[in-house]
Amino acid sequence: MKDRKCIICGSSDFVNLYLTHDRMFDIFGEFKVKKCKKCLLLLIDPQPTAAVLSQHYPSKKYYSYTVSQKRNIFGVLRNYLVKNYYNPNFIASIFTKLVKNVPAMPSFRKNGKILDVGCGTGDTLILLQELGWEAYGIEIDKNAVKTARKRGLIHVKLGTYKDIFRFPDNYFDSIRLYHVIEHLDDPMTCLKLIHKKLKGDGELILGTPNYSSLISKIFKKYWCNLDVPRHVFVFSPNNLQELVKKSGFKIEEIEFCSAGGIIKSIQYVIDALHIAKIQIQNKLWIFFFFYPIEWFLDKIRTGDIFILRASKNNTDML
């Protein structure tokens, strides 16, 4: 695409970074990943059309319509801590940092309304509903929406971020996009819509891969969170802050929460080198080996995933 401009800084100066393909599903097609020289945003150029992208979201593989029961020890512990997240007398309050960023928990609001954009089958909304939130969701996949509604999430609707306009202005206490913004064709339009729908003291929560992470720098085109072509844009904390501020928000907090990126990236290297049929994912001992490394990277603020929290900057007129 000629004279394409960066959605954040407006620069037309890009550098070619990678020519790569869909490593998750090994679907035919190559894509150019470029980097803005000014703000370091990553993007696919030319930007994939909706028709092309639809081929890279195979419903039976990409979406899970089964309800997550969280039967394993980690899931049980996570749910237990989440359900006691707002309890000031709960002994697990000392562990809230373990929970805070994994599901991108919203700040407490009594009888608050929350919108989860890209809510899937509603695992997080179910927990939030049990904690007293009035839970709303938007999901692009119709089967996931059916599953969520069967679970009692009556306010989950089929649609895209563009359908946020259907809600009243100043309606939500919190709006959450967890691993969503990197998939959108127009993130700024989405953020401006969200700004209108949040209450004056509302909270925006974004969770997305961190291009400036150490894992990204080591694995380069094999970094699992590059996730071509589904991740149309890949951000860093610095450039996402700029985009969020330009959309009328004030940054409140940025924290990091890696989630198995090292293991999956190593798997991509193994697959690319055709080293037999070695599978290292979903092996408990490997998880325990790399978990301290990812925890440390989060603590020095170079983790693989970051959570950005922002409030409405009501002095900005959009």
C-alpha positions in Angstrom: 0.0 0.0 0.0 1.5 3.3 -1.1 2.1 6.1 1.4 0.5 4.2 4.3 0.7 6.2 7.5 1.3 4.9 11.0 -1.9 4.9 13.0 -0.1 6.3 16.0 2.5 8.9 14.9 1.5 9.5 11.3 4.9 8.6 9.9 5.2 7.0 6.4 8.7 5.7 7.2 8.6 2.0 7.7 11.3 -0.7 7.6 10.8 -4.2 6.4 11.1 -6.6 9.3 10.0 -10.1 8.4 8.4 -12.0 5.6 6.6 -14.8 7.4 3.5 -16.9 7.5 0.8 -18.3 9.8 2.8 -20.5 12.2 -0.2 -21.4 14.4 -2.1 -23.2 11.6 0.4 -23.4 8.8 -2.1 -22.0 6.4 -0.7 -21.0 2.9 0.2 -17.3 2.4 3.1 -15.0 3.3 2.8 -11.6 4.9 5.2 -8.7 5.3 5.7 -7.3 8.8 7.0 -3.8 8.9 8.1 -1.5 11.7 7.4 2.2 12.0 10.9 3.9 12.4 9.5 6.6 14.5 7.2 4.9 17.1 8.2 1.2 16.5 4.7 0.0 15.9 4.6 -3.3 14.0 2.0 -3.8 11.3 1.3 -6.1 8.4 1.6 -4.3 5.0 -0.5 -4.5 3.0 -3.1 -4.8 5.7 -5.0 -8.1 5.2 -8.6 -7.9 4.0 -11.4 -9.3 6.0 -11.7 -12.1 3.4 -8.1 -13.1 3.8 -8.2 -12.9 7.6 -11.3 -15.1 7.8 -9.3 -18.0 6.4 -6.9 -17.7 9.3 -9.6 -18.0 12.0 -10.6 -21.7 11.5 -13.6 -21.9 13.8 -13.0 -25.5 14.9 -9.3 -24.8 15.8 -9.1 -21.2 16.8 -12.3 -20.9 18.9 -13.1 -23.2 21.8 -16.8 -23.7 22.4 -16.4 -26.0 25.3 -16.9 -24.4 28.7 -13.7 -24.2 30.6 -14.2 -26.1 33.8 -10.8 -25.1 35.4 -10.5 -28.5 36.9 -6.7 -28.6 37.2 -4.9 -27.2 40.2 -4.0 -23.9 38.5 -7.5 -23.3 37.3 -9.0 -24.0 40.7 -6.5 -21.8 42.5 -7.1 -19.0 39.9 -10.8 -19.1 40.3 -10.6 -19.2 44.1 -8.4 -16.1 44.2 -10.5 -14.3 41.6 -13.7 -14.9 43.5 -12.1 -13.4 46.7 -10.4 -10.6 44.8 -12.5 -7.8 46.4 -12.6 -9.3 49.9 -10.3 -7.2 52.0 -10.2 -9.7 54.9 -9.4 -12.7 52.7 -6.0 -14.1 53.4 -5.3 -14.4 49.7 -5.2 -10.6 49.4 -1.5 -10.9 49.6 -1.6 -12.9 46.4 -3.8 -10.5 44.4 -0.8 -9.6 42.2 -0.9 -13.2 41.0 -4.5 -12.7 39.8 -4.7 -9.0 39.0 -3.3 -9.1 35.5 -4.0 -12.6 34.3 -7.7 -12.0 33.8 -7.2 -8.2 33.7 -9.5 -7.7 36.7 -11.4 -4.4 36.9 -11.3 -2.2 39.9 -14.2 -2.7 42.3 -17.5 -1.0 41.5 -20.6 -1.8 43.5 -23.3 -2.9 41.0 -20.9 -1.9 38.2 -21.5 -2.6 34.5 -18.6 -4.1 32.5 -18.3 -4.7 28.8 -15.8 -7.4 27.6 -15.0 -6.9 23.9 -14.1 -10.2 22.4 -15.5 -12.2 25.4 -15.4 -15.6 23.8 -17.6 -18.1 25.6 -17.6 -15.9 28.7 -15.2 -17.5 31.2 -14.1 -14.2 32.6 -17.6 -12.7 32.5 -19.0 -15.6 34.5 -16.5 -14.9 37.3 -17.2 -11.2 37.2 -21.0 -11.8 37.3 -20.5 -14.0 40.3 -18.6 -11.1 41.9 -21.6 -8.7 41.4 -20.9 -7.1 38.1 -23.6 -6.6 35.5 -21.8 -8.4 32.7 -22.0 -7.5 29.0 -20.0 -8.9 26.1 -19.4 -8.6 22.4 -18.1 -11.5 20.4 -17.6 -12.0 16.7 -18.1 -15.8 16.7 -21.7 -16.9 16.7 -21.1 -20.3 18.3 -19.1 -18.7 21.2 -22.1 -16.3 21.7 -24.5 -19.2 21.9 -22.3 -20.9 24.5 -22.0 -17.8 26.6 -25.8 -17.2 26.5 -26.4 -20.8 27.6 -24.3 -20.1 30.6 -26.6 -17.3 31.7 -24.7 -14.4 30.2 -27.8 -12.8 28.7 -26.1 -9.6 27.7 -23.5 -11.2 25.4 -24.2 -10.0 21.8 -22.9 -11.1 18.4 -20.9 -8.3 16.7 -17.6 -6.5 16.4 -16.1 -3.5 18.1 -18.0 -1.3 15.7 -21.2 -2.4 17.5 -20.1 -0.7 20.7 -22.0 2.4 19.4 -25.3 0.5 20.1 -24.8 1.1 23.8 -25.8 4.4 25.5 -23.1 6.9 26.1 -21.6 7.0 29.7 -23.0 3.6 30.4 -20.1 1.3 31.5 -17.9 1.4 34.6 -15.3 -0.7 32.9 -14.5 -1.9 29.4 -12.1 -4.7 28.8 -10.2 -5.7 25.7 -8.0 -8.7 26.5 -5.9 -9.9 23.6 -8.2 -8.0 21.2 -6.8 -4.6 20.2 -4.0 -6.2 18.2 -6.6 -7.9 16.0 -8.5 -4.8 15.0 -8.3 -3.0 11.7 -8.8 0.4 13.3 -7.8 0.5 17.0 -8.2 4.3 17.4 -11.8 4.2 16.2 -12.5 1.5 18.7 -10.9 3.4 21.5 -12.8 6.6 20.7 -16.1 4.6 20.8 -15.1 3.2 24.2 -14.4 6.7 25.5 -18.0 7.7 24.7 -19.5 4.6 26.4 -17.5 4.8 29.6 -18.8 6.8 32.6 -16.8 9.8 33.7 -14.9 7.7 36.2 -14.8 4.6 34.0 -11.9 2.4 33.5 -10.4 1.0 30.3 -8.4 -2.2 30.5 -6.2 -3.4 27.6 -4.1 -6.6 27.5 -1.9 -7.2 24.5 1.5 -8.6 23.4 4.6 -6.5 24.0 6.8 -6.1 21.0 9.6 -4.6 23.1 9.8 -7.7 25.3 13.0 -9.7 25.6 11.3 -12.8 24.3 10.3 -10.9 21.1 13.9 -9.7 20.6 15.3 -13.2 21.0 12.9 -15.1 18.8 12.2 -12.5 16.2 10.0 -13.9 13.5 9.5 -17.0 15.6 8.0 -15.1 18.5 4.6 -16.7 19.1 2.9 -13.4 19.8 3.7 -12.0 16.4 0.8 -14.3 15.4 0.7 -13.3 11.7 -1.7 -12.5 10.2 -4.3 -12.4 13.0 -2.3 -9.7 14.9 -2.7 -6.8 12.4 -0.8 -4.5 14.8 1.7 -5.3 17.5 2.3 -2.7 20.2 4.9 -1.8 22.8 3.9 -0.1 26.1 5.3 3.2 24.8 3.4 3.4 21.5 0.2 2.0 22.9 0.2 4.7 25.6 0.4 7.3 22.8 -2.6 5.8 20.9 -4.6 5.6 24.1 -3.9 9.2 25.1 -4.7 10.4 21.6 -8.1 8.7 22.0 -8.9 10.8 25.1 -7.6 8.7 28.0 -5.2 9.2 30.8 -2.8 6.3 31.6 -3.1 5.0 35.1 -1.0 1.9 35.2 1.0 -0.5 33.1 2.0 -4.0 34.4 3.4 -7.1 32.8 2.1 -10.7 32.7 3.9 -13.2 30.5 1.9 -16.3 29.7 4.0 -19.1 28.2 5.5 -17.2 25.3 8.9 -18.7 25.7 7.6 -22.3 25.4 5.4 -21.6 22.4 8.2 -19.6 20.6 10.7 -22.5 21.1 8.0 -24.8 19.6 7.9 -22.6 16.5 11.7 -22.8 16.2 11.5 -26.6 16.5 8.8 -26.8 13.9 10.6 -24.6 11.5 13.8 -26.6 11.8 11.9 -29.9 11.3 13.5 -31.4 14.4 11.5 -34.6 14.3 8.0 -34.3 15.9 9.1 -32.9 19.3 6.3 -31.3 21.3 7.2 -29.3 24.3 3.9 -27.5 24.9 1.5 -28.6 27.7 4.3 -30.4 29.6 4.2 -29.5 33.2 7.9 -29.8 34.0 8.7 -27.4 31.1 6.2 -24.9 32.4 7.8 -25.0 35.8 11.2 -24.6 34.3 10.4 -21.4 32.4 7.8 -19.8 34.8 10.5 -18.2 37.0 12.2 -16.7 33.9 9.0 -15.2 32.7 8.1 -14.0 36.2 11.5 -12.2 36.4 11.1 -10.6 33.0 7.7 -9.2 34.1 9.3 -7.8 37.2 12.0 -5.9 35.2 9.2 -4.7 32.9 10.2 -6.6 29.7 7.6 -9.3 29.9 5.8 -10.7 26.9 2.3 -9.4 27.7 1.3 -6.1 29.3 -1.8 -4.7 30.9 -2.6 -1.1 30.4 -5.2 0.6 32.6 -6.6 4.1 31.7 -9.3 6.5 32.8 -11.2 9.0 30.8 -9.4 12.3 30.4 -12.5 14.5 30.6 -10.5 17.6 29.6 -10.1 16.2 26.1 -12.8 16.9 23.6 -12.9 14.2 20.9 
